[in-house]
């Protein structure tokens, strides 16, 4: 008896709100203008959302 399983890869696509999504996951990639007010102000970032919960943003987990 053998058990055969197949994995289907899900690809991300750009939606109407201009972020990437697939079933159960969203990835936002953004770029903001640098104002120079704060030394640690970010110009760009990435946010990852899994099943409606933000799990990573700007390098922090």
N, CA, C and O atoms as a Tripos MOL2 file, in Angstrom:
@<TRIPOS>MOLECULE
protein
  244   243    61     0     0
PROTEIN
NO_CHARGES

@<TRIPOS>ATOM
      1 N           0.8500   -1.1710    0.0000 N.3       1 UNK1
      2 CA          0.0000    0.0000    0.0000 C.3       1 UNK1
      3 C           0.8990    1.2390    0.0000 C.2       1 UNK1
      4 O           1.8650    1.3150    0.7600 O.2       1 UNK1
      5 N           0.5810    2.1740   -0.8300 N.am      2 UNK2
      6 CA          1.3710    3.4030   -0.8520 C.3       2 UNK2
      7 C           0.4490    4.6000   -0.7280 C.2       2 UNK2
      8 O          -0.6920    4.5930   -1.1890 O.2       2 UNK2
      9 N           0.9750    5.6040   -0.1050 N.am      3 UNK3
     10 CA          0.2250    6.8430    0.0810 C.3       3 UNK3
     11 C           0.8870    7.9100   -0.7760 C.2       3 UNK3
     12 O           2.0700    8.2090   -0.6110 O.2       3 UNK3
     13 N           0.1370    8.4660   -1.6680 N.am      4 UNK4
     14 CA          0.6640    9.4990   -2.5510 C.3       4 UNK4
     15 C          -0.0240   10.8090   -2.2140 C.2       4 UNK4
     16 O          -1.2510   10.8950   -2.2060 O.2       4 UNK4
     17 N           0.7690   11.8150   -1.9380 N.am      5 UNK5
     18 CA          0.2160   13.1460   -1.6840 C.3       5 UNK5
     19 C           0.8400   14.1170   -2.6690 C.2       5 UNK5
     20 O           2.0040   13.9830   -3.0480 O.2       5 UNK5
     21 N           0.0710   15.0650   -3.0630 N.am      6 UNK6
     22 CA          0.5940   16.1050   -3.9430 C.3       6 UNK6
     23 C           0.4180   17.4500   -3.2700 C.2       6 UNK6
     24 O          -0.6120   17.7200   -2.6520 O.2       6 UNK6
     25 N           1.4060   18.2710   -3.3920 N.am      7 UNK7
     26 CA          1.3490   19.6160   -2.8390 C.3       7 UNK7
     27 C           1.1420   20.5890   -3.9850 C.2       7 UNK7
     28 O           1.8360   20.5370   -5.0000 O.2       7 UNK7
     29 N           0.1930   21.4610   -3.8070 N.am      8 UNK8
     30 CA         -0.0240   22.4750   -4.8380 C.3       8 UNK8
     31 C           0.5320   23.7980   -4.3330 C.2       8 UNK8
     32 O           0.1470   24.2740   -3.2640 O.2       8 UNK8
     33 N           1.4100   24.3720   -5.0790 N.am      9 UNK9
     34 CA          2.0080   25.6480   -4.7120 C.3       9 UNK9
     35 C           1.0190   26.7670   -4.9810 C.2       9 UNK9
     36 O           0.3630   26.8060   -6.0210 O.2       9 UNK9
     37 N           0.9270   27.6700   -4.0290 N.am     10 UNK10
     38 CA          0.0730   28.8350   -4.2100 C.3      10 UNK10
     39 C           0.9680   30.0170   -4.5580 C.2      10 UNK10
     40 O           2.0000   30.2390   -3.9250 O.2      10 UNK10
     41 N           0.5680   30.7500   -5.5480 N.am     11 UNK11
     42 CA          1.3480   31.9120   -5.9440 C.3      11 UNK11
     43 C           0.6630   33.1820   -5.4620 C.2      11 UNK11
     44 O          -0.5640   33.2620   -5.4030 O.2      11 UNK11
     45 N           1.4660   34.1560   -5.1250 N.am     12 UNK12
     46 CA          0.9450   35.4590   -4.7360 C.3      12 UNK12
     47 C           0.6010   36.2480   -5.9900 C.2      12 UNK12
     48 O           1.2740   36.1340   -7.0140 O.2      12 UNK12
     49 N          -0.4560   37.0520   -5.8960 N.am     13 UNK13
     50 CA         -0.7940   37.9470   -6.9970 C.3      13 UNK13
     51 C          -1.0860   39.3260   -6.4260 C.2      13 UNK13
     52 O          -1.4640   39.4580   -5.2620 O.2      13 UNK13
     53 N          -0.9100   40.3400   -7.2430 N.am     14 UNK14
     54 CA         -1.1560   41.7200   -6.8500 C.3      14 UNK14
     55 C          -2.6460   41.9920   -6.9620 C.2      14 UNK14
     56 O          -3.2330   41.8240   -8.0310 O.2      14 UNK14
     57 N          -3.2680   42.4200   -5.8430 N.am     15 UNK15
     58 CA         -4.7110   42.6570   -5.8660 C.3      15 UNK15
     59 C          -5.0330   44.1170   -6.1850 C.2      15 UNK15
     60 O          -4.1350   44.9080   -6.4760 O.2      15 UNK15
     61 N          -6.3170   44.4680   -6.1290 N.am     16 UNK16
     62 CA         -6.7620   45.8280   -6.4610 C.3      16 UNK16
     63 C          -6.2550   46.8790   -5.4770 C.2      16 UNK16
     64 O          -6.1740   48.0570   -5.8230 O.2      16 UNK16
     65 N          -5.9120   46.4680   -4.2500 N.am     17 UNK17
     66 CA         -5.3970   47.3940   -3.2450 C.3      17 UNK17
     67 C          -3.8730   47.5290   -3.3190 C.2      17 UNK17
     68 O          -3.2610   48.1900   -2.4800 O.2      17 UNK17
     69 N          -3.2700   46.8970   -4.3260 N.am     18 UNK18
     70 CA         -1.8410   46.9690   -4.6170 C.3      18 UNK18
     71 C          -0.9620   46.3250   -3.5510 C.2      18 UNK18
     72 O           0.1200   46.8250   -3.2460 O.2      18 UNK18
     73 N          -1.4310   45.2090   -2.9830 N.am     19 UNK19
     74 CA         -0.5560   44.3780   -2.1730 C.3      19 UNK19
     75 C          -0.7070   42.9410   -2.6250 C.2      19 UNK19
     76 O          -1.6840   42.5820   -3.2810 O.2      19 UNK19
     77 N           0.2680   42.1240   -2.2700 N.am     20 UNK20
     78 CA          0.2900   40.7440   -2.7340 C.3      20 UNK20
     79 C          -0.5550   39.8690   -1.8200 C.2      20 UNK20
     80 O          -0.5450   40.0450   -0.6010 O.2      20 UNK20
     81 N          -1.2880   38.9240   -2.4070 N.am     21 UNK21
     82 CA         -2.1030   38.0490   -1.5840 C.3      21 UNK21
     83 C          -2.2120   36.6600   -2.2020 C.2      21 UNK21
     84 O          -2.0650   36.4720   -3.4100 O.2      21 UNK21
     85 N          -2.4700   35.7170   -1.3420 N.am     22 UNK22
     86 CA         -2.8250   34.3570   -1.7020 C.3      22 UNK22
     87 C          -3.7280   33.8690   -0.5790 C.2      22 UNK22
     88 O          -3.9230   34.5890    0.4010 O.2      22 UNK22
     89 N          -4.2670   32.7020   -0.6900 N.am     23 UNK23
     90 CA         -5.1970   32.2210    0.3310 C.3      23 UNK23
     91 C          -4.5010   32.1400    1.6910 C.2      23 UNK23
     92 O          -3.5440   31.3840    1.8640 O.2      23 UNK23
     93 N          -4.9890   32.9230    2.6500 N.am     24 UNK24
     94 CA         -4.4620   32.9030    4.0090 C.3      24 UNK24
     95 C          -3.2650   33.7830    4.2810 C.2      24 UNK24
     96 O          -2.7850   33.8220    5.4140 O.2      24 UNK24
     97 N          -2.7590   34.4960    3.2760 N.am     25 UNK25
     98 CA         -1.5690   35.3150    3.5010 C.3      25 UNK25
     99 C          -1.5940   36.5660    2.6290 C.2      25 UNK25
    100 O          -2.0640   36.5460    1.4910 O.2      25 UNK25
    101 N          -1.0760   37.6510    3.1960 N.am     26 UNK26
    102 CA         -0.9350   38.9160    2.4830 C.3      26 UNK26
    103 C           0.4610   39.4590    2.7510 C.2      26 UNK26
    104 O           1.0060   39.2710    3.8390 O.2      26 UNK26
    105 N           1.0380   40.1270    1.7690 N.am     27 UNK27
    106 CA          2.3390   40.7710    1.9300 C.3      27 UNK27
    107 C           2.2230   42.1840    1.3840 C.2      27 UNK27
    108 O           1.8930   42.3870    0.2160 O.2      27 UNK27
    109 N           2.5010   43.1660    2.2490 N.am     28 UNK28
    110 CA          2.4720   44.5670    1.8520 C.3      28 UNK28
    111 C           3.9060   45.0590    1.7270 C.2      28 UNK28
    112 O           4.7100   44.8720    2.6400 O.2      28 UNK28
    113 N           4.2230   45.6750    0.6220 N.am     29 UNK29
    114 CA          5.5360   46.2600    0.3900 C.3      29 UNK29
    115 C           5.3010   47.7380    0.1390 C.2      29 UNK29
    116 O           4.5310   48.1080   -0.7470 O.2      29 UNK29
    117 N           5.9650   48.5860    0.9190 N.am     30 UNK30
    118 CA          5.6750   50.0140    0.7830 C.3      30 UNK30
    119 C           6.9510   50.8340    0.8390 C.2      30 UNK30
    120 O           8.0020   50.3670    1.2770 O.2      30 UNK30
    121 N           6.8250   52.0640    0.3850 N.am     31 UNK31
    122 CA          7.9270   53.0030    0.3710 C.3      31 UNK31
    123 C           7.3670   54.3730    0.7210 C.2      31 UNK31
    124 O           6.5140   54.8990    0.0060 O.2      31 UNK31
    125 N           7.8400   54.9480    1.8110 N.am     32 UNK32
    126 CA          7.3810   56.2630    2.2570 C.3      32 UNK32
    127 C           8.4980   57.2840    2.0840 C.2      32 UNK32
    128 O           9.6790   56.9390    2.0640 O.2      32 UNK32
    129 N           8.1040   58.5320    1.9630 N.am     33 UNK33
    130 CA          9.1050   59.5930    1.8740 C.3      33 UNK33
    131 C           9.7620   59.7810    3.2310 C.2      33 UNK33
    132 O           9.0970   59.7080    4.2640 O.2      33 UNK33
    133 N          11.0440   60.0180    3.2300 N.am     34 UNK34
    134 CA         11.8040   60.2500    4.4570 C.3      34 UNK34
    135 C          11.6720   61.7100    4.8490 C.2      34 UNK34
    136 O          12.0080   62.5990    4.0660 O.2      34 UNK34
    137 N          11.1780   61.9680    6.0700 N.am     35 UNK35
    138 CA         10.9980   63.3380    6.5340 C.3      35 UNK35
    139 C          12.1830   63.8230    7.3640 C.2      35 UNK35
    140 O          12.3800   65.0300    7.5000 O.2      35 UNK35
    141 N          12.9760   62.9060    7.9210 N.am     36 UNK36
    142 CA         14.1470   63.3010    8.6930 C.3      36 UNK36
    143 C          13.8650   63.7470   10.1110 C.2      36 UNK36
    144 O          14.7620   64.2660   10.7750 O.2      36 UNK36
    145 N          12.6440   63.5620   10.5990 N.am     37 UNK37
    146 CA         12.2930   63.9920   11.9560 C.3      37 UNK37
    147 C          12.9010   63.0550   12.9970 C.2      37 UNK37
    148 O          13.4600   63.5050   13.9970 O.2      37 UNK37
    149 N          12.7880   61.7460   12.7540 N.am     38 UNK38
    150 CA         13.2960   60.7550   13.6980 C.3      38 UNK38
    151 C          14.4720   60.0140   13.0710 C.2      38 UNK38
    152 O          14.4700   59.7350   11.8720 O.2      38 UNK38
    153 N          15.4710   59.6970   13.8840 N.am     39 UNK39
    154 CA         16.6620   59.0250   13.3660 C.3      39 UNK39
    155 C          16.3640   57.6210   12.8620 C.2      39 UNK39
    156 O          17.0390   57.1340   11.9540 O.2      39 UNK39
    157 N          15.3560   56.9600   13.4420 N.am     40 UNK40
    158 CA         15.0540   55.5830   13.0360 C.3      40 UNK40
    159 C          13.8540   55.4960   12.0890 C.2      40 UNK40
    160 O          13.2820   54.4210   11.9080 O.2      40 UNK40
    161 N          13.4830   56.6000   11.5010 N.am     41 UNK41
    162 CA         12.3410   56.6070   10.5890 C.3      41 UNK41
    163 C          12.6340   55.7500    9.3610 C.2      41 UNK41
    164 O          13.7080   55.8400    8.7660 O.2      41 UNK41
    165 N          11.6750   54.9300    8.9980 N.am     42 UNK42
    166 CA         11.8730   54.0250    7.8600 C.3      42 UNK42
    167 C          11.3290   54.6360    6.5780 C.2      42 UNK42
    168 O          10.2890   55.2930    6.5760 O.2      42 UNK42
    169 N          12.0470   54.4080    5.4980 N.am     43 UNK43
    170 CA         11.5890   54.8310    4.1830 C.3      43 UNK43
    171 C          10.8070   53.7340    3.4890 C.2      43 UNK43
    172 O           9.9290   54.0180    2.6740 O.2      43 UNK43
    173 N          11.1130   52.4930    3.7990 N.am     44 UNK44
    174 CA         10.4800   51.3770    3.1110 C.3      44 UNK44
    175 C          10.2650   50.2350    4.0900 C.2      44 UNK44
    176 O          10.8890   50.1900    5.1500 O.2      44 UNK44
    177 N           9.3900   49.3240    3.7360 N.am     45 UNK45
    178 CA          9.1480   48.2080    4.6300 C.3      45 UNK45
    179 C           8.3340   47.1110    3.9890 C.2      45 UNK45
    180 O           7.8390   47.2320    2.8690 O.2      45 UNK45
    181 N           8.2160   46.0370    4.7420 N.am     46 UNK46
    182 CA          7.4390   44.8760    4.3320 C.3      46 UNK46
    183 C           6.6170   44.4380    5.5280 C.2      46 UNK46
    184 O           7.1340   44.3840    6.6440 O.2      46 UNK46
    185 N           5.3540   44.1250    5.3190 N.am     47 UNK47
    186 CA          4.5060   43.5680    6.3640 C.3      47 UNK47
    187 C           3.9550   42.2410    5.8820 C.2      47 UNK47
    188 O           3.5490   42.1070    4.7280 O.2      47 UNK47
    189 N           3.9440   41.2660    6.7690 N.am     48 UNK48
    190 CA          3.3930   39.9520    6.4370 C.3      48 UNK48
    191 C           2.1980   39.6660    7.3380 C.2      48 UNK48
    192 O           2.2820   39.8030    8.5580 O.2      48 UNK48
    193 N           1.0960   39.2690    6.7310 N.am     49 UNK49
    194 CA         -0.1330   38.9750    7.4600 C.3      49 UNK49
    195 C          -0.5420   37.5470    7.1300 C.2      49 UNK49
    196 O          -0.7330   37.2000    5.9640 O.2      49 UNK49
    197 N          -0.6740   36.7210    8.1620 N.am     50 UNK50
    198 CA         -1.0980   35.3390    7.9840 C.3      50 UNK50
    199 C          -2.4340   35.1310    8.6690 C.2      50 UNK50
    200 O          -2.5520   35.3100    9.8810 O.2      50 UNK50
    201 N          -3.4270   34.7570    7.9060 N.am     51 UNK51
    202 CA         -4.7840   34.4990    8.4050 C.3      51 UNK51
    203 C          -5.3110   35.6480    9.2530 C.2      51 UNK51
    204 O          -5.9240   35.4320   10.2980 O.2      51 UNK51
    205 N          -5.0630   36.8810    8.7890 N.am     52 UNK52
    206 CA         -5.5960   38.0680    9.4460 C.3      52 UNK52
    207 C          -4.7740   38.6050   10.6010 C.2      52 UNK52
    208 O          -5.1750   39.5880   11.2230 O.2      52 UNK52
    209 N          -3.6300   37.9910   10.9120 N.am     53 UNK53
    210 CA         -2.7810   38.4320   12.0140 C.3      53 UNK53
    211 C          -1.4430   38.8950   11.4560 C.2      53 UNK53
    212 O          -0.7660   38.1490   10.7480 O.2      53 UNK53
    213 N          -1.0620   40.1430   11.7810 N.am     54 UNK54
    214 CA          0.2340   40.6500   11.3190 C.3      54 UNK54
    215 C           1.3300   39.9570   12.1160 C.2      54 UNK54
    216 O           1.3910   40.0870   13.3380 O.2      54 UNK54
    217 N           2.1900   39.2260   11.4310 N.am     55 UNK55
    218 CA          3.2280   38.4440   12.0990 C.3      55 UNK55
    219 C           4.6220   39.0380   11.9330 C.2      55 UNK55
    220 O           5.5260   38.6820   12.6890 O.2      55 UNK55
    221 N           4.8210   39.9260   10.9740 N.am     56 UNK56
    222 CA          6.1300   40.5520   10.7860 C.3      56 UNK56
    223 C           5.9360   41.9060   10.1280 C.2      56 UNK56
    224 O           5.0840   42.0750    9.2560 O.2      56 UNK56
    225 N           6.7460   42.8730   10.5640 N.am     57 UNK57
    226 CA          6.6960   44.1920    9.9570 C.3      57 UNK57
    227 C           8.0500   44.8730   10.1150 C.2      57 UNK57
    228 O           8.6360   44.8520   11.1980 O.2      57 UNK57
    229 N           8.5380   45.4640    9.0590 N.am     58 UNK58
    230 CA          9.7680   46.2440    9.1030 C.3      58 UNK58
    231 C          10.9680   45.5070    9.6780 C.2      58 UNK58
    232 O          11.8460   46.1340   10.2710 O.2      58 UNK58
    233 N          11.0220   44.2060    9.5170 N.am     59 UNK59
    234 CA         12.1340   43.4320   10.0320 C.3      59 UNK59
    235 C          11.9050   42.8950   11.4270 C.2      59 UNK59
    236 O          12.6330   41.9990   11.8540 O.2      59 UNK59
    237 N          10.9170   43.4060   12.1630 N.am     60 UNK60
    238 CA         10.6230   42.8830   13.4930 C.3      60 UNK60
    239 C           9.6170   41.7570   13.4220 C.2      60 UNK60
    240 O           8.6930   41.7800   12.6090 O.2      60 UNK60
    241 N           9.8050   40.7680   14.2850 N.am     61 UNK61
    242 CA          8.8690   39.6340   14.3100 C.3      61 UNK61
    243 C           8.2620   39.5350   15.6870 C.2      61 UNK61
    244 O           7.4430   38.6500   15.9370 O.2      61 UNK61
@<TRIPOS>BOND
     1     1     2 1
     2     2     3 1
     3     3     4 2
     4     3     5 am
     5     5     6 1
     6     6     7 1
     7     7     8 2
     8     7     9 am
     9     9    10 1
    10    10    11 1
    11    11    12 2
    12    11    13 am
    13    13    14 1
    14    14    15 1
    15    15    16 2
    16    15    17 am
    17    17    18 1
    18    18    19 1
    19    19    20 2
    20    19    21 am
    21    21    22 1
    22    22    23 1
    23    23    24 2
    24    23    25 am
    25    25    26 1
    26    26    27 1
    27    27    28 2
    28    27    29 am
    29    29    30 1
    30    30    31 1
    31    31    32 2
    32    31    33 am
    33    33    34 1
    34    34    35 1
    35    35    36 2
    36    35    37 am
    37    37    38 1
    38    38    39 1
    39    39    40 2
    40    39    41 am
    41    41    42 1
    42    42    43 1
    43    43    44 2
    44    43    45 am
    45    45    46 1
    46    46    47 1
    47    47    48 2
    48    47    49 am
    49    49    50 1
    50    50    51 1
    51    51    52 2
    52    51    53 am
    53    53    54 1
    54    54    55 1
    55    55    56 2
    56    55    57 am
    57    57    58 1
    58    58    59 1
    59    59    60 2
    60    59    61 am
    61    61    62 1
    62    62    63 1
    63    63    64 2
    64    63    65 am
    65    65    66 1
    66    66    67 1
    67    67    68 2
    68    67    69 am
    69    69    70 1
    70    70    71 1
    71    71    72 2
    72    71    73 am
    73    73    74 1
    74    74    75 1
    75    75    76 2
    76    75    77 am
    77    77    78 1
    78    78    79 1
    79    79    80 2
    80    79    81 am
    81    81    82 1
    82    82    83 1
    83    83    84 2
    84    83    85 am
    85    85    86 1
    86    86    87 1
    87    87    88 2
    88    87    89 am
    89    89    90 1
    90    90    91 1
    91    91    92 2
    92    91    93 am
    93    93    94 1
    94    94    95 1
    95    95    96 2
    96    95    97 am
    97    97    98 1
    98    98    99 1
    99    99   100 2
   100    99   101 am
   101   101   102 1
   102   102   103 1
   103   103   104 2
   104   103   105 am
   105   105   106 1
   106   106   107 1
   107   107   108 2
   108   107   109 am
   109   109   110 1
   110   110   111 1
   111   111   112 2
   112   111   113 am
   113   113   114 1
   114   114   115 1
   115   115   116 2
   116   115   117 am
   117   117   118 1
   118   118   119 1
   119   119   120 2
   120   119   121 am
   121   121   122 1
   122   122   123 1
   123   123   124 2
   124   123   125 am
   125   125   126 1
   126   126   127 1
   127   127   128 2
   128   127   129 am
   129   129   130 1
   130   130   131 1
   131   131   132 2
   132   131   133 am
   133   133   134 1
   134   134   135 1
   135   135   136 2
   136   135   137 am
   137   137   138 1
   138   138   139 1
   139   139   140 2
   140   139   141 am
   141   141   142 1
   142   142   143 1
   143   143   144 2
   144   143   145 am
   145   145   146 1
   146   146   147 1
   147   147   148 2
   148   147   149 am
   149   149   150 1
   150   150   151 1
   151   151   152 2
   152   151   153 am
   153   153   154 1
   154   154   155 1
   155   155   156 2
   156   155   157 am
   157   157   158 1
   158   158   159 1
   159   159   160 2
   160   159   161 am
   161   161   162 1
   162   162   163 1
   163   163   164 2
   164   163   165 am
   165   165   166 1
   166   166   167 1
   167   167   168 2
   168   167   169 am
   169   169   170 1
   170   170   171 1
   171   171   172 2
   172   171   173 am
   173   173   174 1
   174   174   175 1
   175   175   176 2
   176   175   177 am
   177   177   178 1
   178   178   179 1
   179   179   180 2
   180   179   181 am
   181   181   182 1
   182   182   183 1
   183   183   184 2
   184   183   185 am
   185   185   186 1
   186   186   187 1
   187   187   188 2
   188   187   189 am
   189   189   190 1
   190   190   191 1
   191   191   192 2
   192   191   193 am
   193   193   194 1
   194   194   195 1
   195   195   196 2
   196   195   197 am
   197   197   198 1
   198   198   199 1
   199   199   200 2
   200   199   201 am
   201   201   202 1
   202   202   203 1
   203   203   204 2
   204   203   205 am
   205   205   206 1
   206   206   207 1
   207   207   208 2
   208   207   209 am
   209   209   210 1
   210   210   211 1
   211   211   212 2
   212   211   213 am
   213   213   214 1
   214   214   215 1
   215   215   216 2
   216   215   217 am
   217   217   218 1
   218   218   219 1
   219   219   220 2
   220   219   221 am
   221   221   222 1
   222   222   223 1
   223   223   224 2
   224   223   225 am
   225   225   226 1
   226   226   227 1
   227   227   228 2
   228   227   229 am
   229   229   230 1
   230   230   231 1
   231   231   232 2
   232   231   233 am
   233   233   234 1
   234   234   235 1
   235   235   236 2
   236   235   237 am
   237   237   238 1
   238   238   239 1
   239   239   240 2
   240   239   241 am
   241   241   242 1
   242   242   243 1
   243   243   244 2
@<TRIPOS>SUBSTRUCTURE
     1 UNK1         2 RESIDUE 1 A UNK
     2 UNK2         6 RESIDUE 1 A UNK
     3 UNK3        10 RESIDUE 1 A UNK
     4 UNK4        14 RESIDUE 1 A UNK
     5 UNK5        18 RESIDUE 1 A UNK
     6 UNK6        22 RESIDUE 1 A UNK
     7 UNK7        26 RESIDUE 1 A UNK
     8 UNK8        30 RESIDUE 1 A UNK
     9 UNK9        34 RESIDUE 1 A UNK
    10 UNK10       38 RESIDUE 1 A UNK
    11 UNK11       42 RESIDUE 1 A UNK
    12 UNK12       46 RESIDUE 1 A UNK
    13 UNK13       50 RESIDUE 1 A UNK
    14 UNK14       54 RESIDUE 1 A UNK
    15 UNK15       58 RESIDUE 1 A UNK
    16 UNK16       62 RESIDUE 1 A UNK
    17 UNK17       66 RESIDUE 1 A UNK
    18 UNK18       70 RESIDUE 1 A UNK
    19 UNK19       74 RESIDUE 1 A UNK
    20 UNK20       78 RESIDUE 1 A UNK
    21 UNK21       82 RESIDUE 1 A UNK
    22 UNK22       86 RESIDUE 1 A UNK
    23 UNK23       90 RESIDUE 1 A UNK
    24 UNK24       94 RESIDUE 1 A UNK
    25 UNK25       98 RESIDUE 1 A UNK
    26 UNK26      102 RESIDUE 1 A UNK
    27 UNK27      106 RESIDUE 1 A UNK
    28 UNK28      110 RESIDUE 1 A UNK
    29 UNK29      114 RESIDUE 1 A UNK
    30 UNK30      118 RESIDUE 1 A UNK
    31 UNK31      122 RESIDUE 1 A UNK
    32 UNK32      126 RESIDUE 1 A UNK
    33 UNK33      130 RESIDUE 1 A UNK
    34 UNK34      134 RESIDUE 1 A UNK
    35 UNK35      138 RESIDUE 1 A UNK
    36 UNK36      142 RESIDUE 1 A UNK
    37 UNK37      146 RESIDUE 1 A UNK
    38 UNK38      150 RESIDUE 1 A UNK
    39 UNK39      154 RESIDUE 1 A UNK
    40 UNK40      158 RESIDUE 1 A UNK
    41 UNK41      162 RESIDUE 1 A UNK
    42 UNK42      166 RESIDUE 1 A UNK
    43 UNK43      170 RESIDUE 1 A UNK
    44 UNK44      174 RESIDUE 1 A UNK
    45 UNK45      178 RESIDUE 1 A UNK
    46 UNK46      182 RESIDUE 1 A UNK
    47 UNK47      186 RESIDUE 1 A UNK
    48 UNK48      190 RESIDUE 1 A UNK
    49 UNK49      194 RESIDUE 1 A UNK
    50 UNK50      198 RESIDUE 1 A UNK
    51 UNK51      202 RESIDUE 1 A UNK
    52 UNK52      206 RESIDUE 1 A UNK
    53 UNK53      210 RESIDUE 1 A UNK
    54 UNK54      214 RESIDUE 1 A UNK
    55 UNK55      218 RESIDUE 1 A UNK
    56 UNK56      222 RESIDUE 1 A UNK
    57 UNK57      226 RESIDUE 1 A UNK
    58 UNK58      230 RESIDUE 1 A UNK
    59 UNK59      234 RESIDUE 1 A UNK
    60 UNK60      238 RESIDUE 1 A UNK
    61 UNK61      242 RESIDUE 1 A UNK
